[in-house]
């Protein structure tokens, strides 16, 4: 018959070796993990005043609850009772905040005991200790007659240690201690502390009253086996207490005298052990993946990656997918990365700002958000909603969005059926999101009900079914939301934003175990899981300080002196347990120790255990074997190909040469300005007819502010052609604010913009009074002229403002940003005003007639400390500047009239950074301008 096997941490009723009703008949059941967390959070919020905080929101309360739960577990596992008075823990001479913490714990722990009694449950840790104690009492009174073996435990807790001692005293009982070092010198054994790998075993033997010499080897043959023996001796000696390392040279000499003739015990211990020093985490993951993949080349060979670094483990999983290999991993994934978790988080955040274009698009396009549509119809409706509604401007309300879609249908931008589908999609999206509460304070239960209703409305298919709750992710999300619905009544009320943050935290902490077949010979394990396997190859990764071993955790409630007063173990005890796990894993026949030289871009420090092993081996005049070829293999996998296909080569500077008959024959003066600097942009816009899309959710930028200033001056001039009204300041300010609101600025932004508009309005009225004297004002006038042979090229302009005076006319252009300099104008890099002047001189503005160009100036309107200023670009030589600009344009028209003339990308590279173009990504600007071609630092710019 097979033996009955139980884990020491799961001694419970209805499980072997206990029968129903045994031991636990009068013990209350254990409280669920999530219920306990929510209950503790409620207690923390109710006692916030003791922490000298007026209120604590649910998100912070859960963080406090996690720390409080860890403290409770420690107290219960160590069987330590909380003192009657906090003065025993925090006397007056300690820092004041520790007294605050002690008084808080006094009240909360007492309330917790009362709450557990009210619920009729008990803490899981306390229940496990109670069950273990009852088992000890039963077996002490009536020792079990049969064979009973306890194996693999270090007895790190008092109850477990006492149980192991009881088993050892049973008639046919036996305790198998994992990795007890019987060869360590007695003097060194006496110096073992909490951080030593033998610390837990030393405490167990002391508590059981058993001397180390009384422990017999499990397998004498294994003790005399050469390779395993010397590896264990090497690792144990490397990790001996720091105070006992002064005689390492003598220890090395003793080992060599102890070994058979011709055998170097240090070299024998290093057989099968290698070290890899990767440059960074990504390279470490690549090396580990290569080692795991290499193991599969040998039939029947098994391999395991052991690391406490879950990020590294996921990187290795991703790397193995290159070969279609899926290892058996204990790391799992997070619900936050699964479609169901993503949708739940998006919908919760939509309650904060339901009109956020990016969130709306993410929900509408989510594969689980069916909204009653077939996939094909939903895709078309989503595209219409995106292009004609959410990329126009940030919507203020749902009616504005509906108006945008309706207007697009009226204009013919959308077909009638597509406009109707987009409107239906929008309304269903609005109705589903409206199921969530928007009250400023609601319970977690009420907000969760609203979230579930919204999710189910979004996920409904045309047939009424939903796939939201299916699969591992759906089940995990269902469990999480169920716990919020039924176990969160003690949480404080939450705002919509606080609930969204709370759900983000819960979803990210919810593990997701995916099903499916995994490779039977490869494993990725945490440190605890690694105790149960014995692979042919073991890779120990994450051997950096702060990772393995991890940093000593801080306690927000108890200081070190307070822990000593209570009789709690020091935090460093965890380092000793981690050291024991490392020592056991490093003693396997074939092991690779993997560490990185940098982490997150900063230098890292290799693990103290690796330092010690390196120091011991160096003292023996040897070196740790390296596995350098693995890094070389890993780097070669990611290295660029020596002869890559053209699709993978660095892009050269584009130089398209379209046929002459498709080249633009009509451009505005502003387009000519872009043509001079970046001909490729003209090619993309006017030859390829590619139009840039506005990004959804982008706040109105400088371009929108400039458009608003233009519109405000135009409307003011048209609506007030005569004398300046007495309330002109107010009128202009209101016009400018209205234009900014129409551009999509929020009311919060308009508070600042309103102040700037008031400053700008005062300056604008003074400007108008001065400029209108003796002038006829023309705003937003359109004009054009023909160039080239037979007038084949047409130049157009739309002047912001032309002021006609006695046969001459001044041309003004409004700016909100930096204006071009005179040198840029003369060099033809900023020909907007000079070419407009050329059109004016040629009589191209029909309403104005032929005029001599007068002043050419930029009017900069900011509204700040300098609200506005007029920046002339000429000194009375506007006609000459206009003629020169026209001549240069004619030369350009003639040059680009040749089929051999290419449309280079950025012929004026000095403007690249300041005036980036909409088509730079299509031109792959940063490849040829920064990375370069064929190893150069950039292509030569041809003017």
ZAMARGU-4260 file (C-alpha; in steps of 0.2 Angstrom, whole numbers, plus 5000, padded with zeros to 4 digits):
<rodrens>
0) 5000/5000/5000 | 5006/5018/4996 | 5010/5028/5011 | 4999/5042/5017 | 5008/5059/5013
5) 5003/5076/5021 | 5011/5093/5020 | 5015/5100/5037 | 5007/5116/5033 | 4990/5108/5029
10) 4986/5097/5044 | 4967/5099/5044 | 4951/5089/5046 | 4944/5077/5033 | 4962/5074/5027
15) 4974/5060/5030 | 4981/5056/5043 | 4966/5062/5052 | 4948/5057/5051 | 4933/5068/5051
20) 4930/5075/5068 | 4947/5071/5074 | 4957/5085/5083 | 4947/5099/5075 | 4930/5095/5080
25) 4928/5110/5092 | 4939/5122/5082 | 4931/5136/5071 | 4934/5136/5053 | 4948/5147/5046
30) 4943/5164/5039 | 4946/5166/5020 | 4961/5176/5014 | 4951/5189/5005 | 4938/5191/5019
35) 4952/5193/5031 | 4960/5206/5021 | 4944/5216/5019 | 4940/5214/5037 | 4957/5220/5043
40) 4956/5235/5031 | 4939/5240/5039 | 4947/5239/5056 | 4961/5250/5050 | 4949/5263/5043
45) 4939/5263/5059 | 4954/5266/5070 | 4962/5279/5058 | 4961/5292/5072 | 4974/5282/5082
50) 4986/5284/5068 | 4984/5302/5069 | 4975/5302/5052 | 4958/5310/5049 | 4953/5296/5037
55) 4961/5282/5027 | 4954/5277/5010 | 4951/5260/5005 | 4967/5258/4995 | 4978/5263/5009
60) 4968/5253/5021 | 4972/5237/5011 | 4990/5241/5012 | 4989/5243/5031 | 4979/5227/5031
65) 4993/5217/5022 | 5006/5223/5035 | 4994/5220/5050 | 4990/5203/5043 | 5009/5198/5042
70) 5011/5204/5060 | 4996/5193/5065 | 5004/5178/5056 | 5020/5181/5064 | 5013/5182/5082
75) 5002/5167/5079 | 5016/5156/5071 | 5028/5161/5085 | 5015/5158/5098 | 5018/5176/5105
80) 5004/5184/5115 | 5002/5203/5113 | 5005/5212/5130 | 4992/5220/5140 | 4999/5237/5139
85) 5008/5246/5125 | 5019/5254/5138 | 5028/5237/5139 | 5033/5239/5121 | 5035/5258/5118
90) 5042/5266/5134 | 5042/5285/5134 | 5061/5286/5129 | 5057/5279/5112 | 5052/5289/5096
95) 5034/5295/5097 | 5028/5287/5082 | 5032/5270/5089 | 5020/5274/5104 | 5007/5279/5091
100) 5009/5262/5083 | 5008/5252/5099 | 4992/5261/5105 | 4985/5257/5087 | 4989/5239/5089
105) 4982/5238/5106 | 4965/5243/5100 | 4965/5235/5083 | 4971/5218/5089 | 4958/5218/5103
110) 4945/5222/5090 | 4951/5209/5079 | 4949/5195/5092 | 4931/5201/5095 | 4927/5202/5076
115) 4934/5184/5074 | 4923/5178/5088 | 4908/5187/5081 | 4911/5179/5064 | 4914/5162/5072
120) 4930/5159/5063 | 4949/5160/5067 | 4965/5165/5058 | 4972/5151/5047 | 4990/5153/5055
125) 4982/5151/5073 | 4972/5136/5067 | 4987/5127/5060 | 4996/5130/5076 | 4982/5124/5086
130) 4980/5108/5075 | 4998/5104/5077 | 4998/5107/5095 | 4984/5095/5097 | 4992/5082/5086
135) 5008/5083/5097 | 4997/5081/5113 | 4989/5065/5105 | 5005/5057/5100 | 5014/5061/5116
140) 5000/5053/5125 | 4998/5038/5113 | 5013/5037/5101 | 5008/5031/5084 | 5013/5012/5082
145) 5016/5012/5064 | 5030/5019/5053 | 5030/5038/5053 | 5043/5049/5044 | 5044/5068/5043
150) 5056/5073/5029 | 5062/5090/5022 | 5057/5102/5036 | 5069/5113/5045 | 5057/5115/5059
155) 5058/5134/5057 | 5042/5137/5068 | 5040/5131/5086 | 5025/5120/5084 | 5033/5112/5069
160) 5049/5109/5078 | 5040/5101/5093 | 5030/5090/5081 | 5047/5084/5073 | 5054/5080/5090
165) 5038/5070/5095 | 5040/5060/5079 | 5058/5057/5082 | 5053/5050/5099 | 5039/5038/5092
170) 5043/5020/5092 | 5044/5019/5073 | 5047/5037/5070 | 5060/5046/5060 | 5065/5064/5055
175) 5075/5067/5039 | 5084/5083/5041 | 5088/5092/5024 | 5106/5096/5022 | 5112/5095/5040
180) 5131/5099/5039 | 5139/5086/5050 | 5157/5091/5044 | 5157/5109/5051 | 5169/5111/5065
185) 5161/5112/5082 | 5168/5130/5085 | 5160/5136/5069 | 5144/5127/5073 | 5143/5137/5089
190) 5145/5153/5080 | 5130/5150/5068 | 5118/5164/5068 | 5100/5168/5060 | 5108/5172/5043
195) 5117/5155/5042 | 5110/5141/5031 | 5111/5129/5046 | 5103/5141/5058 | 5086/5134/5057
200) 5093/5116/5059 | 5103/5121/5074 | 5088/5129/5082 | 5078/5113/5079 | 5091/5102/5087
205) 5093/5113/5102 | 5074/5114/5105 | 5073/5095/5103 | 5088/5092/5114 | 5097/5082/5101
210) 5116/5084/5098 | 5122/5085/5080 | 5133/5070/5083 | 5117/5060/5086 | 5110/5062/5069
215) 5114/5048/5057 | 5117/5049/5039 | 5102/5044/5028 | 5112/5036/5015 | 5130/5031/5020
220) 5134/5027/5002 | 5129/5044/4997 | 5141/5051/5010 | 5156/5042/5003 | 5151/5046/4985
225) 5165/5058/4979 | 5157/5071/4968 | 5142/5074/4979 | 5152/5074/4995 | 5165/5087/4990
230) 5152/5098/4982 | 5142/5098/4998 | 5158/5101/5008 | 5163/5115/4997 | 5146/5124/4998
235) 5145/5122/5017 | 5163/5128/5020 | 5159/5143/5009 | 5144/5148/5019 | 5152/5145/5036
240) 5149/5159/5049 | 5159/5175/5045 | 5168/5174/5062 | 5174/5156/5057 | 5181/5161/5040
245) 5198/5167/5046 | 5205/5149/5046 | 5199/5146/5028 | 5217/5142/5022 | 5219/5129/5036
250) 5202/5122/5031 | 5208/5120/5013 | 5223/5111/5019 | 5213/5099/5030 | 5201/5095/5016
255) 5216/5091/5004 | 5224/5080/5017 | 5207/5071/5020 | 5205/5068/5002 | 5211/5052/4994
260) 5228/5053/4985 | 5227/5062/4968 | 5210/5070/4972 | 5209/5089/4975 | 5193/5091/4985
265) 5190/5109/4979 | 5192/5104/4961 | 5181/5089/4963 | 5168/5100/4971 | 5168/5112/4957
270) 5165/5098/4944 | 5148/5101/4937 | 5147/5119/4944 | 5149/5134/4932 | 5146/5153/4934
275) 5138/5165/4921 | 5140/5183/4923 | 5127/5192/4912 | 5128/5210/4908 | 5109/5213/4912
280) 5093/5205/4915 | 5088/5202/4897 | 5105/5194/4893 | 5103/5183/4909 | 5086/5177/4903
285) 5093/5173/4886 | 5107/5163/4893 | 5095/5153/4904 | 5084/5150/4890 | 5098/5143/4879
290) 5104/5132/4893 | 5086/5125/4895 | 5084/5123/4877 | 5101/5114/4876 | 5096/5101/4889
295) 5082/5095/4877 | 5095/5089/4865 | 5099/5075/4877 | 5085/5062/4877 | 5077/5061/4895
300) 5088/5075/4902 | 5078/5087/4914 | 5082/5105/4918 | 5075/5118/4930 | 5077/5136/4932
305) 5076/5141/4951 | 5074/5160/4955 | 5065/5171/4966 | 5064/5184/4952 | 5047/5182/4944
310) 5052/5195/4931 | 5067/5185/4925 | 5056/5169/4925 | 5044/5177/4913 | 5058/5184/4902
315) 5064/5166/4901 | 5047/5160/4897 | 5046/5172/4883 | 5063/5168/4876 | 5058/5149/4876
320) 5043/5153/4865 | 5056/5156/4851 | 5057/5137/4850 | 5039/5134/4854 | 5044/5127/4871
325) 5033/5130/4886 | 5040/5125/4902 | 5031/5120/4918 | 5031/5136/4927 | 5026/5140/4945
330) 5027/5158/4942 | 5011/5160/4932 | 5004/5176/4926 | 4995/5191/4933 | 4976/5194/4929
335) 4981/5212/4925 | 4989/5205/4908 | 4974/5195/4903 | 4960/5202/4892 | 4947/5200/4906
340) 4957/5209/4919 | 4962/5223/4906 | 4943/5226/4902 | 4938/5227/4920 | 4952/5239/4924
345) 4947/5250/4909 | 4929/5250/4914 | 4933/5255/4932 | 4943/5270/4925 | 4929/5275/4913
350) 4919/5279/4928 | 4931/5292/4933 | 4931/5300/4915 | 4919/5291/4904 | 4923/5303/4889
355) 4942/5300/4889 | 4944/5295/4870 | 4958/5283/4874 | 4948/5273/4887 | 4933/5273/4876
360) 4943/5267/4861 | 4951/5254/4871 | 4935/5247/4878 | 4926/5248/4861 | 4940/5239/4852
365) 4942/5226/4866 | 4939/5208/4860 | 4928/5204/4874 | 4917/5220/4872 | 4905/5214/4859
370) 4891/5227/4863 | 4878/5216/4854 | 4888/5217/4837 | 4895/5204/4826 | 4914/5206/4825
375) 4915/5213/4807 | 4901/5226/4810 | 4909/5231/4827 | 4926/5233/4819 | 4918/5245/4805
380) 4908/5254/4818 | 4923/5256/4829 | 4933/5263/4815 | 4920/5276/4811 | 4918/5281/4829
385) 4937/5283/4830 | 4940/5293/4814 | 4924/5304/4815 | 4921/5306/4833 | 4936/5303/4845
390) 4950/5309/4834 | 4941/5326/4831 | 4943/5334/4848 | 4941/5329/4867 | 4922/5328/4869
395) 4914/5338/4882 | 4898/5327/4883 | 4890/5312/4874 | 4879/5324/4864 | 4894/5332/4856
400) 4900/5315/4851 | 4884/5311/4843 | 4884/5327/4834 | 4901/5324/4827 | 4895/5307/4820
405) 4878/5314/4814 | 4887/5328/4805 | 4899/5316/4797 | 4885/5307/4790 | 4876/5323/4783
410) 4893/5328/4775 | 4895/5312/4767 | 4911/5307/4776 | 4901/5292/4782 | 4888/5282/4773
415) 4871/5282/4781 | 4872/5264/4787 | 4889/5266/4794 | 4884/5282/4803 | 4869/5274/4810
420) 4880/5259/4816 | 4893/5271/4824 | 4879/5280/4833 | 4872/5264/4839 | 4889/5258/4846
425) 4892/5274/4854 | 4875/5274/4863 | 4877/5256/4869 | 4894/5260/4875 | 4887/5275/4885
430) 4872/5265/4892 | 4884/5251/4898 | 4896/5263/4906 | 4881/5273/4914 | 4877/5257/4925
435) 4892/5262/4936 | 4889/5274/4950 | 4897/5291/4949 | 4893/5296/4967 | 4907/5304/4976
440) 4906/5291/4990 | 4900/5273/4988 | 4903/5256/4996 | 4915/5244/4987 | 4900/5232/4985
445) 4889/5245/4976 | 4903/5250/4965 | 4907/5232/4961 | 4889/5228/4957 | 4889/5243/4945
450) 4906/5237/4937 | 4899/5219/4935 | 4883/5226/4926 | 4893/5237/4915 | 4905/5222/4910
455) 4891/5211/4906 | 4882/5224/4896 | 4898/5227/4886 | 4902/5208/4884 | 4885/5204/4877
460) 4885/5196/4860 | 4871/5197/4847 | 4865/5180/4853 | 4865/5186/4871 | 4879/5176/4877
465) 4896/5182/4885 | 4913/5175/4885 | 4919/5187/4899 | 4919/5174/4913 | 4926/5159/4903
470) 4943/5152/4904 | 4956/5154/4918 | 4956/5173/4917 | 4937/5174/4918 | 4936/5162/4932
475) 4950/5172/4942 | 4941/5189/4938 | 4924/5181/4944 | 4932/5175/4960 | 4939/5192/4963
480) 4923/5202/4960 | 4913/5189/4970 | 4924/5192/4985 | 4922/5211/4983 | 4903/5209/4982
485) 4901/5198/4997 | 4916/5201/5008 | 4920/5220/5007 | 4906/5227/5018 | 4919/5233/5031
490) 4929/5243/5018 | 4926/5262/5019 | 4917/5271/5005 | 4926/5275/4989 | 4926/5288/4976
495) 4926/5282/4958 | 4945/5286/4956 | 4949/5276/4973 | 4939/5261/4967 | 4948/5261/4950
500) 4965/5262/4959 | 4959/5248/4971 | 4954/5237/4957 | 4970/5240/4948 | 4980/5234/4964
505) 4969/5219/4966 | 4969/5213/4948 | 4988/5215/4947 | 4990/5204/4963 | 4979/5191/4957
510) 4989/5176/4950 | 4983/5167/4935 | 4987/5149/4932 | 4984/5145/4914 | 4981/5127/4908
515) 4988/5118/4893 | 5002/5106/4890 | 5019/5110/4896 | 5036/5102/4893 | 5038/5087/4904
520) 5057/5090/4906 | 5058/5108/4909 | 5053/5118/4924 | 5054/5136/4930 | 5052/5136/4949
525) 5052/5147/4964 | 5064/5144/4979 | 5051/5134/4989 | 5045/5123/4974 | 5063/5119/4970
530) 5064/5109/4986 | 5053/5095/4979 | 5063/5092/4962 | 5080/5085/4958 | 5083/5089/4939
535) 5099/5084/4930 | 5103/5102/4927 | 5099/5116/4940 | 5101/5135/4935 | 5101/5146/4950
540) 5097/5164/4944 | 5095/5181/4952 | 5110/5179/4963 | 5111/5197/4967 | 5110/5206/4983
545) 5092/5212/4985 | 5085/5198/4975 | 5093/5182/4982 | 5094/5185/4996 | 5081/5198/4996
550) 5082/5214/5007 | 5077/5212/5025 | 5059/5218/5025 | 5054/5232/5036 | 5040/5232/5049
555) 5029/5247/5049 | 5022/5243/5066 | 5036/5236/5076 | 5054/5242/5078 | 5068/5230/5082
560) 5068/5233/5100 | 5049/5230/5101 | 5051/5214/5092 | 5065/5209/5104 | 5053/5213/5119
565) 5039/5203/5111 | 5051/5188/5108 | 5049/5188/5089 | 5063/5182/5078 | 5073/5195/5069
570) 5070/5199/5051 | 5087/5191/5046 | 5080/5174/5050 | 5073/5174/5032 | 5090/5176/5025
575) 5096/5161/5034 | 5081/5151/5026 | 5085/5157/5009 | 5104/5153/5012 | 5098/5135/5016
580) 5088/5134/5000 | 5103/5140/4990 | 5115/5128/4998 | 5104/5113/4995 | 5101/5118/4976
585) 5119/5122/4974 | 5124/5105/4980 | 5115/5096/4965 | 5126/5087/4953 | 5126/5099/4939
590) 5122/5117/4943 | 5124/5134/4934 | 5125/5150/4945 | 5119/5165/4935 | 5120/5183/4940
595) 5119/5200/4932 | 5131/5214/4932 | 5118/5227/4931 | 5099/5228/4936 | 5087/5241/4929
600) 5102/5251/4922 | 5112/5252/4938 | 5127/5241/4944 | 5122/5227/4955 | 5131/5217/4968
605) 5133/5198/4967 | 5125/5188/4980 | 5135/5186/4996 | 5135/5167/4994 | 5143/5169/4977
610) 5156/5181/4984 | 5160/5168/4998 | 5162/5154/4986 | 5173/5164/4975 | 5184/5169/4989
615) 5186/5151/4995 | 5190/5144/4978 | 5202/5159/4975 | 5211/5154/4992 | 5213/5137/4985
620) 5222/5144/4970 | 5208/5140/4958 | 5194/5149/4949 | 5176/5146/4947 | 5172/5138/4931
625) 5164/5149/4918 | 5151/5145/4905 | 5156/5159/4893 | 5150/5150/4877 | 5132/5151/4883
630) 5133/5170/4883 | 5141/5170/4866 | 5126/5159/4859 | 5113/5170/4868 | 5121/5185/4860
635) 5122/5178/4843 | 5104/5174/4843 | 5100/5192/4845 | 5114/5199/4835 | 5111/5207/4818
640) 5113/5196/4803 | 5129/5199/4793 | 5119/5199/4777 | 5101/5204/4782 | 5087/5205/4769
645) 5083/5222/4763 | 5067/5223/4775 | 5079/5222/4790 | 5092/5234/4784 | 5094/5252/4790
650) 5083/5263/4779 | 5093/5275/4768 | 5088/5293/4766 | 5072/5293/4756 | 5073/5302/4739
655) 5057/5298/4729 | 5056/5304/4711 | 5038/5303/4706 | 5033/5307/4688 | 5032/5325/4684
660) 5014/5324/4679 | 5009/5319/4697 | 5020/5332/4706 | 5010/5346/4714 | 5006/5361/4703
665) 4997/5371/4716 | 5004/5375/4734 | 5001/5388/4747 | 5014/5399/4754 | 5014/5389/4770
670) 5016/5373/4760 | 5031/5381/4751 | 5039/5385/4768 | 5038/5366/4772 | 5043/5362/4754
675) 5059/5372/4757 | 5064/5363/4773 | 5056/5345/4770 | 5052/5341/4752 | 5047/5323/4757
680) 5033/5330/4767 | 5026/5338/4751 | 5028/5322/4742 | 5019/5312/4755 | 5004/5325/4757
685) 5002/5330/4739 | 5008/5315/4729 | 5004/5300/4740 | 4989/5310/4747 | 4993/5304/4765
690) 4984/5314/4778 | 4989/5314/4796 | 4977/5308/4809 | 4974/5318/4825 | 4979/5308/4840
695) 4964/5304/4852 | 4964/5311/4869 | 4978/5324/4865 | 4976/5341/4874 | 4974/5356/4863
700) 4992/5361/4859 | 5000/5377/4852 | 4993/5374/4835 | 4975/5375/4842 | 4980/5390/4852
705) 4986/5399/4837 | 4971/5395/4827 | 4960/5402/4841 | 4970/5418/4841 | 4968/5420/4822
710) 4949/5416/4823 | 4947/5429/4837 | 4956/5443/4827 | 4946/5438/4812 | 4929/5438/4821
715) 4933/5454/4830 | 4937/5464/4814 | 4922/5457/4805 | 4910/5461/4819 | 4917/5478/4823
720) 4923/5486/4807 | 4921/5504/4814 | 4927/5512/4830 | 4933/5501/4843 | 4919/5497/4856
725) 4921/5503/4873 | 4920/5486/4880 | 4932/5479/4866 | 4943/5471/4879 | 4928/5460/4885
730) 4922/5456/4868 | 4939/5450/4862 | 4942/5440/4877 | 4926/5431/4876 | 4929/5428/4857
735) 4946/5420/4861 | 4939/5410/4876 | 4925/5403/4865 | 4937/5398/4851 | 4948/5389/4864
740) 4933/5380/4871 | 4928/5375/4853 | 4946/5368/4851 | 4942/5356/4865 | 4950/5364/4880
745) 4942/5359/4897 | 4934/5371/4909 | 4949/5369/4921 | 4961/5374/4907 | 4951/5389/4902
750) 4953/5396/4919 | 4972/5399/4915 | 4968/5403/4897 | 4955/5416/4902 | 4968/5425/4912
755) 4980/5425/4897 | 4965/5430/4886 | 4962/5445/4897 | 4980/5451/4895 | 4980/5448/4877
760) 4963/5457/4874 | 4970/5473/4883 | 4985/5473/4871 | 4975/5468/4856 | 4963/5484/4858
765) 4978/5495/4859 | 4985/5487/4844 | 4969/5489/4835 | 4968/5507/4839 | 4985/5510/4833
770) 4984/5500/4817 | 4967/5505/4811 | 4971/5523/4809 | 4970/5528/4791 | 4970/5509/4785
775) 4957/5498/4777 | 4958/5481/4786 | 4956/5465/4776 | 4956/5449/4786 | 4959/5431/4780
780) 4960/5436/4762 | 4964/5423/4749 | 4975/5427/4734 | 4985/5418/4721 | 4997/5420/4706
785) 5004/5409/4692 | 5022/5405/4690 | 5032/5395/4677 | 5031/5393/4658 | 5013/5396/4654
790) 5008/5398/4672 | 5009/5380/4675 | 5012/5382/4694 | 4999/5391/4705 | 5005/5399/4722
795) 4991/5403/4734 | 4990/5413/4750 | 4977/5416/4764 | 4983/5432/4773 | 4979/5434/4791
800) 4978/5453/4789 | 4982/5466/4776 | 4981/5484/4780 | 4979/5495/4764 | 4986/5513/4765
805) 4988/5525/4750 | 4993/5512/4737 | 5003/5502/4749 | 4998/5488/4760 | 5006/5480/4776
810) 5005/5461/4778 | 5003/5454/4796 | 5004/5436/4801 | 4998/5431/4819 | 5009/5419/4829
815) 5008/5412/4847 | 5025/5404/4846 | 5042/5410/4841 | 5042/5420/4825 | 5055/5417/4811
820) 5070/5429/4811 | 5075/5441/4797 | 5090/5430/4792 | 5078/5415/4790 | 5066/5425/4779
825) 5081/5431/4768 | 5088/5413/4767 | 5071/5408/4760 | 5068/5396/4775 | 5053/5406/4780
830) 5045/5414/4764 | 5027/5415/4770 | 5026/5434/4771 | 5038/5438/4757 | 5028/5427/4745
835) 5012/5434/4751 | 5019/5451/4747 | 5024/5445/4729 | 5006/5439/4726 | 5000/5457/4733
840) 5012/5466/4721 | 5005/5455/4706 | 4987/5460/4711 | 4983/5442/4716 | 4971/5448/4730
845) 4956/5452/4720 | 4947/5463/4734 | 4963/5473/4737 | 4970/5475/4720 | 4988/5479/4715
850) 4998/5486/4730 | 5015/5490/4734 | 5021/5479/4749 | 5023/5489/4764 | 5028/5483/4781
855) 5030/5464/4783 | 5028/5459/4801 | 5023/5445/4813 | 5011/5449/4827 | 5015/5438/4842
860) 5001/5436/4854 | 5005/5427/4870 | 4995/5435/4884 | 5009/5432/4897 | 5021/5445/4904
865) 5023/5452/4887 | 5005/5450/4881 | 5009/5454/4863 | 5022/5462/4851 | 5024/5467/4833
870) 5040/5459/4825 | 5044/5467/4808 | 5055/5457/4796 | 5059/5471/4784 | 5067/5488/4785
875) 5057/5496/4771 | 5063/5484/4758 | 5048/5473/4757 | 5047/5474/4738 | 5065/5468/4736
880) 5062/5454/4748 | 5046/5449/4739 | 5055/5449/4722 | 5070/5439/4729 | 5058/5426/4736
885) 5048/5425/4720 | 5064/5422/4710 | 5069/5408/4722 | 5052/5400/4721 | 5053/5400/4702
890) 5070/5391/4703 | 5062/5378/4714 | 5047/5375/4703 | 5059/5373/4688 | 5070/5361/4697
895) 5056/5350/4703 | 5049/5351/4686 | 5063/5339/4681 | 5060/5320/4683 | 5077/5317/4690
900) 5074/5329/4705 | 5070/5319/4721 | 5060/5325/4736 | 5073/5323/4749 | 5068/5321/4767
905) 5074/5337/4777 | 5085/5347/4766 | 5086/5360/4780 | 5092/5348/4795 | 5094/5363/4807
910) 5075/5364/4808 | 5072/5345/4812 | 5071/5346/4831 | 5061/5362/4832 | 5049/5359/4817
915) 5046/5340/4817 | 5035/5335/4802 | 5020/5324/4802 | 5029/5312/4790 | 5045/5309/4799
920) 5041/5292/4804 | 5036/5287/4786 | 5053/5294/4780 | 5061/5284/4794 | 5071/5299/4799
925) 5080/5293/4814 | 5087/5278/4805 | 5096/5288/4792 | 5099/5304/4801 | 5104/5297/4818
930) 5109/5279/4817 | 5116/5281/4799 | 5118/5270/4784 | 5132/5257/4783 | 5140/5262/4800
935) 5140/5280/4796 | 5132/5293/4809 | 5120/5299/4796 | 5117/5302/4778 | 5124/5318/4770
940) 5111/5331/4768 | 5109/5338/4750 | 5102/5356/4749
</rodrens>
